[in-house]
């Protein structure tokens, strides 16, 4: 009997249970992510280079055809779109987990063919949040002091408003996306179940997830400070780390596993 036949969709739970994590668990995810990078260096760095180029191009276009405030909003909004940039990395992780030689093209074709609907719904939701965030970032700029020597209280007020707005968007997006896309890539599950599962897991592991989000933002900051060059390595490590975080946190055994880019030929040893 195949994996798909062993599961009755009518009896599947609405939310997959989650495990309690150590606050330091995210450091282990990064370590495993680095190990996966070493297992598939060519695919990982090629994907990282492409995504870093896309991000750099978006920022450049925002600067040239927009404004400095819009550019800063786009930079901050990358934390919202980061899960989408990792879809290909999750596909590689799925093959590495099965000890298969990773193939980016085969992985993405299989993944999008099977779960295109769920991924498009999720992508559309993130894109809407991103565009609202970008607009909000421009609006918040009206609170920036215009005096040549602004008062410290005015600066604090501006930074406080900007931080609150950004934190609200980041909290919602991160909670919904932390584990949902890896789950969609790993198991035959709809986007609503994956999102609710992710939110539940984040709320039950707040300290670990705050640390994980901080590590992601630190990595993105390092990538920006290195003129996006550092993202070539950082993005794959974060993506693979998120995959291992999902495996460690979510018990999705009640849902059938689909064959994302799976071949019958194992990895050569």
C-alpha positions as CSV (number, residue, x, y, z in Angstrom):
1,X,0.0,0.0,0.0
2,X,1.4,3.4,-1.0
3,X,1.8,6.3,1.4
4,X,-1.1,8.1,-0.1
5,X,-3.5,5.2,0.4
6,X,-2.6,4.8,4.1
7,X,-4.2,8.2,5.0
8,X,-7.8,9.0,5.2
9,X,-8.3,12.7,4.5
10,X,-11.5,12.8,6.5
11,X,-9.7,11.9,9.7
12,X,-6.7,14.2,9.3
13,X,-6.4,16.8,12.1
14,X,-6.9,20.5,11.4
15,X,-3.6,21.4,13.1
16,X,-0.5,19.3,13.4
17,X,0.9,19.1,16.9
18,X,4.1,20.8,17.8
19,X,7.0,20.0,20.2
20,X,8.4,22.1,23.0
21,X,11.7,23.6,21.9
22,X,14.8,24.7,23.8
23,X,15.4,28.4,23.5
24,X,18.8,27.6,21.9
25,X,17.3,25.2,19.4
26,X,17.7,27.7,16.5
27,X,21.5,27.6,16.8
28,X,21.3,23.9,16.1
29,X,19.2,24.5,13.0
30,X,21.8,26.9,11.6
31,X,24.5,24.2,12.2
32,X,22.4,21.7,10.3
33,X,21.8,24.3,7.6
34,X,25.5,24.7,7.1
35,X,25.9,21.0,6.9
36,X,23.3,20.9,4.1
37,X,25.1,23.7,2.3
38,X,28.3,21.6,2.3
39,X,26.3,18.6,1.0
40,X,24.9,20.5,-2.0
41,X,27.3,23.5,-2.5
42,X,26.8,24.1,-6.2
43,X,23.0,24.1,-6.0
44,X,22.9,26.1,-2.8
45,X,25.3,28.8,-3.9
46,X,23.7,29.1,-7.3
47,X,20.3,29.6,-5.7
48,X,21.8,32.0,-3.2
49,X,23.5,34.1,-5.9
50,X,20.3,34.3,-8.0
51,X,18.2,35.4,-5.0
52,X,20.8,37.9,-3.8
53,X,20.8,39.4,-7.3
54,X,17.0,39.7,-7.3
55,X,17.0,41.4,-3.9
56,X,19.8,43.8,-5.0
57,X,17.9,44.6,-8.2
58,X,14.7,45.4,-6.3
59,X,16.5,47.7,-3.9
60,X,18.3,49.5,-6.8
61,X,15.0,50.0,-8.6
62,X,13.4,51.3,-5.5
63,X,16.3,53.8,-5.0
64,X,16.3,55.0,-8.6
65,X,12.6,55.2,-9.3
66,X,11.3,55.6,-5.8
67,X,12.8,57.4,-2.8
68,X,15.1,56.6,0.0
69,X,12.2,55.9,2.3
70,X,10.7,53.5,-0.2
71,X,14.1,51.8,-0.5
72,X,14.3,51.4,3.3
73,X,10.8,50.0,3.4
74,X,11.7,47.5,0.7
75,X,14.8,46.5,2.7
76,X,12.8,46.0,5.8
77,X,10.1,44.1,3.9
78,X,12.6,41.4,2.8
79,X,12.0,39.7,6.2
80,X,8.4,39.2,5.0
81,X,9.3,37.7,1.6
82,X,12.2,35.6,3.0
83,X,10.0,32.5,3.2
84,X,9.2,32.7,-0.5
85,X,12.8,33.0,-1.5
86,X,13.5,29.7,0.3
87,X,11.0,27.5,-1.6
88,X,13.8,26.1,-3.9
89,X,15.9,25.5,-0.8
90,X,13.1,23.5,0.8
91,X,13.0,21.4,-2.3
92,X,16.7,20.6,-2.1
93,X,16.3,19.8,1.6
94,X,13.5,17.3,0.9
95,X,15.9,15.5,-1.5
96,X,18.8,15.6,0.9
97,X,16.6,14.2,3.6
98,X,15.9,11.2,1.4
99,X,19.6,10.9,0.5
100,X,18.9,11.8,-3.1
101,X,21.2,13.8,-5.3
102,X,19.5,17.2,-5.4
103,X,18.2,18.7,-8.6
104,X,16.7,22.2,-8.4
105,X,14.8,21.9,-11.7
106,X,13.2,18.6,-10.9
107,X,12.4,19.7,-7.3
108,X,10.6,22.9,-8.3
109,X,8.7,21.3,-11.2
110,X,7.4,18.5,-8.9
111,X,6.6,20.9,-6.0
112,X,4.8,23.6,-8.1
113,X,3.0,21.0,-10.2
114,X,1.5,19.3,-7.1
115,X,1.0,22.2,-4.7
116,X,0.8,25.2,-7.0
117,X,-2.5,26.3,-5.6
118,X,-1.4,26.3,-1.9
119,X,1.9,28.0,-2.7
120,X,0.2,30.7,-4.8
121,X,-2.3,31.4,-2.0
122,X,0.5,31.7,0.5
123,X,2.6,33.8,-1.9
124,X,-0.3,36.2,-2.6
125,X,-0.9,36.7,1.1
126,X,2.8,37.5,1.8
127,X,3.0,39.8,-1.2
128,X,-0.1,41.8,0.0
129,X,1.4,42.1,3.4
130,X,4.7,43.2,1.8
131,X,3.1,45.9,-0.3
132,X,1.1,47.2,2.7
133,X,4.3,47.3,4.7
134,X,6.1,49.2,2.0
135,X,3.3,51.7,1.8
136,X,3.2,52.0,5.6
137,X,7.0,52.6,5.7
138,X,6.6,55.5,3.3
139,X,3.7,56.9,5.5
140,X,5.7,56.6,8.7
141,X,8.4,58.8,7.1
142,X,6.1,61.8,7.6
143,X,7.0,61.6,11.3
144,X,10.7,62.1,10.6
145,X,11.9,65.4,12.0
146,X,12.6,68.0,9.2
147,X,14.7,70.3,11.4
148,X,18.4,70.5,10.7
149,X,19.0,69.7,14.3
150,X,16.0,67.6,15.4
151,X,15.1,67.3,19.0
152,X,15.9,63.9,20.6
153,X,12.3,63.5,21.6
154,X,11.1,63.8,18.0
155,X,13.6,61.2,16.9
156,X,12.6,58.8,19.6
157,X,8.9,59.3,18.6
158,X,9.7,58.6,15.0
159,X,11.7,55.5,15.8
160,X,9.1,54.3,18.2
161,X,6.3,54.6,15.7
162,X,8.3,52.9,13.0
163,X,9.3,50.1,15.3
164,X,5.8,49.4,16.4
165,X,4.5,49.3,12.9
166,X,7.3,47.1,11.7
167,X,7.0,44.8,14.7
168,X,3.3,44.3,14.0
169,X,3.8,43.3,10.4
170,X,6.8,41.1,11.2
171,X,5.0,39.3,14.0
172,X,2.0,38.4,11.9
173,X,4.1,37.4,8.9
174,X,6.7,35.4,10.8
175,X,4.2,33.5,12.8
176,X,2.3,32.5,9.7
177,X,5.3,31.5,7.6
178,X,7.9,30.1,10.1
179,X,6.9,26.5,9.4
180,X,4.0,26.6,6.9
181,X,6.0,26.6,3.6
182,X,8.3,23.7,4.7
183,X,5.2,21.8,5.8
184,X,3.5,22.4,2.4
185,X,6.6,21.2,0.6
186,X,6.9,18.1,2.9
187,X,3.4,16.9,3.4
188,X,0.1,16.8,1.5
189,X,-1.6,19.6,3.4
190,X,-3.6,22.7,2.5
191,X,-2.3,26.2,3.1
192,X,-4.7,27.0,5.9
193,X,-3.7,24.0,8.0
194,X,-0.1,24.8,7.4
195,X,-0.5,28.4,8.4
196,X,-2.5,27.6,11.5
197,X,0.0,24.9,12.5
198,X,2.8,27.4,12.1
199,X,1.1,30.1,14.2
200,X,0.3,27.6,17.0
201,X,3.9,26.3,17.0
202,X,5.3,29.9,17.2
203,X,3.0,30.9,20.1
204,X,4.0,27.7,22.0
205,X,7.7,28.3,21.5
206,X,8.0,32.1,21.8
207,X,11.5,32.3,23.2
208,X,13.0,30.0,20.6
209,X,11.2,31.8,17.8
210,X,12.3,35.2,19.0
211,X,15.9,33.9,18.9
212,X,15.3,32.4,15.4
213,X,13.8,35.6,14.1
214,X,16.7,37.6,15.5
215,X,19.2,35.3,13.8
216,X,17.4,35.7,10.5
217,X,17.4,39.4,10.8
218,X,21.0,39.4,11.8
219,X,21.9,37.3,8.8
220,X,20.0,39.7,6.5
221,X,21.7,42.7,8.0
222,X,25.1,41.1,7.4
223,X,24.1,40.4,3.8
224,X,23.1,44.0,3.3
225,X,26.3,45.3,4.9
226,X,28.3,43.2,2.5
227,X,26.5,44.7,-0.5
228,X,24.3,41.5,-0.8
229,X,27.3,39.3,-1.4
230,X,27.0,37.6,2.0
231,X,23.4,36.6,1.1
232,X,24.8,34.1,-1.4
233,X,25.8,31.9,1.6
234,X,23.4,33.3,4.3
235,X,20.2,32.6,2.4
236,X,20.8,28.9,1.8
237,X,21.9,28.4,5.5
238,X,18.7,30.1,6.7
239,X,16.5,28.2,4.3
240,X,18.0,24.8,5.2
241,X,17.9,25.8,8.9
242,X,14.2,26.6,8.6
243,X,13.6,23.2,7.1
244,X,15.3,21.5,10.0
245,X,13.5,23.7,12.4
246,X,10.2,22.5,10.9
247,X,11.2,18.9,11.2
248,X,12.2,19.3,14.8
249,X,9.2,21.3,15.8
250,X,6.1,20.0,13.9
251,X,4.8,16.4,14.1
252,X,3.2,16.1,10.7
253,X,3.1,12.3,10.7
254,X,-0.7,12.4,10.5
255,X,-0.5,13.8,6.9
256,X,0.8,11.9,3.9
257,X,4.2,12.8,2.5
258,X,4.3,13.7,-1.1
259,X,7.2,13.0,-3.4
260,X,8.8,16.4,-4.1
261,X,11.4,15.8,-6.8
262,X,12.0,12.3,-5.6
263,X,13.9,9.8,-7.8
264,X,14.5,6.2,-7.4
265,X,18.2,6.6,-7.5
266,X,19.9,7.2,-4.2
267,X,22.8,9.6,-3.7
268,X,26.1,8.2,-4.7
269,X,28.4,7.6,-1.7
